[in-house]
Amino acid sequence: MYNCKKNNNLREDINYSIQIFVESGSGQNLLDPNTPGYFKEENIRMYWLVEGREELFFNPKLDYPYGLTVGKELGQANNYLKIITVNHRDKENPTTTYIDWGNGMLQDGSKLIK
């Protein structure tokens, strides 16, 4: 609780987000709707590796239920993928997040395990 005189039960609130720019081999922004074959936000999904299996992130209570959005910040020229939610379940060990760009394939070219 916060007040002017006393701080009781304070907890640190850390907000993580990641911005990813995606370009083709010829330098085209693959998140820009003007680029032929661009990745559409409504098709992009994020998976967390949990106990050896990919688990789709989905939380219908969030503004971005799949934990990501495509856009650009004020003053930036390029669209980017912004991951709003990161896997923080295991605070002691590294975690793995996969992105499916809308074709059922992970970023390394392998198929989703599901």
Secondary structure, DSSP 8 states (H G I E B T S, - for coil): ---SS---S--------EEE--B-TT--BTT-TTSTT---GGG-EEEEEETTEEEE---TTSSSTTSEEEE--TT--S-EEEE-----S-SSS---EEEE-SSSBBTTS-B---
